[in-house]
Every structure is written in structure tokens, then in C-alpha cells.
Amino acid sequence: MTDFNGKRVLLIIGGGIAAYKVLELIRRLKERGAGVRVILTQAGQQFITPLSVGALTHERVFTDLFDLDDEREIGHIRLSRQADLIVVAPATADTIAKMASGLCNDLASTVLMASDKPVLIAPAMNPKMWDHPATRRNVKQLRADGVALIGPEEGEMAEEGEAGIGRMAEPATILAAIEERLAALDGNQAGQFLKGRRAIVTSGPTHEPIDPVRYLANRSSGKQGHAIAAALAAAGAEVTLISGPVTLAAPDGVTTLAVETAEEMLKQVEAALPADIAVMTAAVADWRVTEAATTKIKKTGKAPPALKLTRNPDILAALAAHSNRPELVIGFAAETNNLLKNAQAKLAAKGCDWIVANDVSATSGVAGGVLGGDANRVHLLTAAGSDAWPEMSKAEVASRLVQRIAEYFGDDRPRRRDEAEAHPS
Ligand SMILES: Cc1cc2nc3c(=O)[nH]c(=O)nc-3n(C[C@H](O)[C@H](O)[C@H](O)COP(=O)(O)O)c2cc1C
């Protein structure tokens, strides 16, 4: 855990039952040396008092847009700018709706509109509210606007007999998300826990030519793989991203190589070795057309052309069995049914260390769908068992995965083989 010395967090506390948990978050932020300033919404004051918040922050608590004293002393514009990060917790359905539509009719929403700072929200609400089409629309909009989400998680609600997705992430989880965001903001050396490590990431679909104008492909957008490459780079790793055809910008600070086919992808993955970490996120086509036509296939004759298919190389299995195998090989399993069973079988069959399993079916329940969408809900399978992560943005899946990778390596594990040989200690 790093120290937040000198970092300033503006915390907006909304009117939800989970507001009481935020007192613990404030305590932990203060313990770690962060400056914490709080805006408590009118509804928030029904759940916790400015007195208890102020006692923890040792600062005045802001509650009212039209408080002239505050406007003279600090003002809502300065309040929004004098922070490194704005955190909204609990983020109520109401505040999320205001943020998504640009309403600013109280201090919290006005500060959020006037701000040019990164925003992290921790939604908390009844599962029916979270599932409501309006909330789904609003959350999708916020993600598109670059707002980061942590949670909500699945579990029992405060209301008797109610359970589902809607619980606010625990204070420790929010604290970790704050830490990641702050570290990513200034390239904080303390956040560079993968400095000196090399990583290979694959992303996107592959295109397998049928003829010069047609190809076999899949719906992968590359958003998850690109987010992982970006998060590894933000954590200090030297990253080579090998991507199939996507419409995404190459992430900053990452060496990005564009390929089309599975065979090209395998070649580039092998050429990028040695590495410590491999995250094989690409949705590689299982088959290719055995002999792609060299000229466009014409509609002559009555019968459509028969396409003969050949198995493509299995990049994940090939890498896991490679003589220069990265220490940590992570595969992705995109399944439409029997998610955990199929992912478990993949983990056993491929020889990789971890599998990130995601349900890519139309019934996954993830807002916007997993393939092509901005959110994901995954299980992380390791030798120790499987962890179910709540629905979160693909960027958050990426940071959480990178955090797990960093925990796996720790500081005392040897660097990749070639470096250890070059610098024997
Ligand atoms: C007992 C009680 C608990 C509530 N809990 C939540 C909640 O967890 N999440 C939520 O979105 N709204 C909750 N609400 C409704 C909000 O307080 C209400 O929408 C309010 O306008 C939110 O204002 P704010 O977004 O400015 O804080 C609750 C209301 C009551 C009376």
C-alpha cells in the first residue's frame, strides 16, 4: 500500500444507506495521508451528519451551493479544481442520472459539471434501481464520458429479503481503486509495481481471408485487451500489444503491432518473447479457410462455394508450452454457456496459469453486452479456485487484473530469465 501524501480527494457523499460506510473510507484515506474534502448532499445528510464527517476530515463539510461564505472563501469552481480526484460514494441513482444528463441543481452536481478532474463513482442502490433501463442508460453514458466505476457488488441489501447487484463496493475496494487512479494520474513511481517486467498482450479478433475481399471474423472489439495493455503500461511494465483488426487507438506507452490472421498473431507473439507476463485476450479464430482464393470468388454456378476449413494454431497453448514460456500466462475464455465448467476445462487443457472467463452471450446481463461493449463481468480462475468479480468497466477489469498480477509477482520474485542471466546477483 502506498501513501497518498499530498493527494487531494474531493468526496461527494450521496443519500444512500451505504453513506455510513464512507466514514470508514474517510478514516482510511486520512490514515494514508490524503487530504479529504467532503460535499454531503441534502439527502446524504439524512444518513450521516456534517458533524461526524467534519470530525474525521478535520475540514469544513460543504453542503450548500448558495452558501455565500463558501463562495467568498472557496466557491464551487475552486472546490472542483482543488482536487486530484473526485470520488462519489455512495453514488445514488439520482446523482448518476444528474451526471449523465448534465443537470446541476445542487452543490454536488454543479461541482461535478464544473470539474475537469477525473471522477470515480461507487454506485449503491437497490438491485431493481440498478437494473432499471434508465440507470443502465445513464451508466453507459457515464462510462462513455470517461467516468470510472467501482462496483456495485452482489449481495444482501439493507432492505429485508432483497438481494442482487447494487451493494456499494467495500471501503477497502474503493480505497484500492482510488490508489490506482491516483497512481495512474501522475505516473507515481510507487504505483509502478511492474517496472522492469515485460508483458505481451493480444487483443481484438483475427480476420481469416476467404478471398481478397472477404474474411471470417468475430465480434471482438479489442476494448478489453487494449485496456489491459494500457493498465500494464500504467503499472510500469514494458508492453507489446499484438492486435487484430480493431478501430481503437493504440494505447499510450505501449508498442502496438497490427496483425490480421491467427498465424500472424502467433508469429508476432513468439517474436516478442522473452516476457514475464502474457495476457492472451484476443478472440483468435479457431479455423481458417484452408486455401483462400487469390481472386474474388464469383457467384457463378448455382451452388454456393464450399469453404474447407483448417484448425488455426492455438496461440495460448503454444505459448504455455513454449521453451521460453513467460512466467505468468493468462488466457481469456469467452463462453456463451456453461461458463465456469468450460473455463475450468480450458485452464486444465491449455497449460496456462490463469483464465479470465467472461460470459459473452446475449443473456449475460452486462449493460451494452460484453462483445463490443464497455463493461464486463468476469471470473478469475487460478489454481487456488475461482473469484467472481462484479460487473465493472473493462478499464476496471484491467486494473483489477493488473493488481492481481502485481500481487503475484511481489517485489522479491526474480525478473525474467534473460535479465536474471544478464545481471546475476
Ligand atoms: C431509507 C432510504 C434509503 C435510500 N437508499 C438509497 C440508495 O441506496 N441508493 C439510491 O440511489 N437511493 C437511495 N435512496 C433515495 C435517495 O436518497 C434519493 O433518490 C435522493 O434524492 C438522492 O439524492 P442525492 O443523489 O442528491 O444524494 C434512499 C432513500 C431512503 C429514504
The ligand as an SDF file (V2000), in Angstrom:
LIG
                    3D

 31 33  0  0  0  0  0  0  0  0999 V2000
  -34.0760    4.9590    3.6110 C   0  0  0  0  0  0  0  0  0  0  0  0
  -33.6600    5.3670    2.2380 C   0  0  0  0  0  0  0  0  0  0  0  0
  -32.5990    4.7440    1.6500 C   0  0  0  0  0  0  0  0  0  0  0  0
  -32.1750    5.0810    0.3480 C   0  0  0  0  0  0  0  0  0  0  0  0
  -31.1260    4.4320   -0.2180 N   0  0  0  0  0  0  0  0  0  0  0  0
  -30.7610    4.7370   -1.4760 C   0  0  0  0  0  0  0  0  0  0  0  0
  -29.6920    4.0550   -2.0810 C   0  0  0  0  0  0  0  0  0  0  0  0
  -29.0270    3.1840   -1.5040 O   0  0  0  0  0  0  0  0  0  0  0  0
  -29.3640    4.3600   -3.3550 N   0  0  0  0  0  0  0  0  0  0  0  0
  -30.0570    5.3110   -4.0720 C   0  0  0  0  0  0  0  0  0  0  0  0
  -29.7430    5.5260   -5.2450 O   0  0  0  0  0  0  0  0  0  0  0  0
  -31.0640    6.0000   -3.4940 N   0  0  0  0  0  0  0  0  0  0  0  0
  -31.4320    5.7220   -2.2210 C   0  0  0  0  0  0  0  0  0  0  0  0
  -32.4780    6.4210   -1.6480 N   0  0  0  0  0  0  0  0  0  0  0  0
  -33.1200    7.5080   -2.4040 C   0  0  0  0  0  0  0  0  0  0  0  0
  -32.2480    8.7580   -2.4220 C   0  0  0  0  0  0  0  0  0  0  0  0
  -31.9720    9.1930   -1.1040 O   0  0  0  0  0  0  0  0  0  0  0  0
  -32.9430    9.8650   -3.2250 C   0  0  0  0  0  0  0  0  0  0  0  0
  -33.0500    9.4580   -4.5810 O   0  0  0  0  0  0  0  0  0  0  0  0
  -32.2280   11.1900   -3.1240 C   0  0  0  0  0  0  0  0  0  0  0  0
  -32.8910   12.1290   -3.9380 O   0  0  0  0  0  0  0  0  0  0  0  0
  -30.7750   11.1010   -3.5560 C   0  0  0  0  0  0  0  0  0  0  0  0
  -30.2200   12.3700   -3.5340 O   0  0  0  0  0  0  0  0  0  0  0  0
  -28.6620   12.6170   -3.8560 P   0  0  0  0  0  0  0  0  0  0  0  0
  -28.3810   11.8880   -5.1140 O   0  0  0  0  0  0  0  0  0  0  0  0
  -28.5760   14.0870   -4.0300 O   0  0  0  0  0  0  0  0  0  0  0  0
  -27.8810   12.1790   -2.6840 O   0  0  0  0  0  0  0  0  0  0  0  0
  -32.8760    6.1010   -0.3430 C   0  0  0  0  0  0  0  0  0  0  0  0
  -33.9380    6.7540    0.2790 C   0  0  0  0  0  0  0  0  0  0  0  0
  -34.3300    6.3900    1.5450 C   0  0  0  0  0  0  0  0  0  0  0  0
  -35.4940    7.1200    2.1710 C   0  0  0  0  0  0  0  0  0  0  0  0
  1  2  1  0
  2  3  1  0
  2 30  2  0
  3  4  2  0
  4  5  1  0
  4 28  1  0
  5  6  2  0
  6  7  1  0
  6 13  1  0
  7  8  2  0
  7  9  1  0
  9 10  1  0
 10 11  2  0
 10 12  1  0
 12 13  2  0
 13 14  1  0
 14 15  1  0
 14 28  1  0
 15 16  1  0
 16 17  1  0
 16 18  1  0
 18 19  1  0
 18 20  1  0
 20 21  1  0
 20 22  1  0
 22 23  1  0
 23 24  1  0
 24 25  2  0
 24 26  1  0
 24 27  1  0
 28 29  2  0
 29 30  1  0
 30 31  1  0
M  END
$$$$
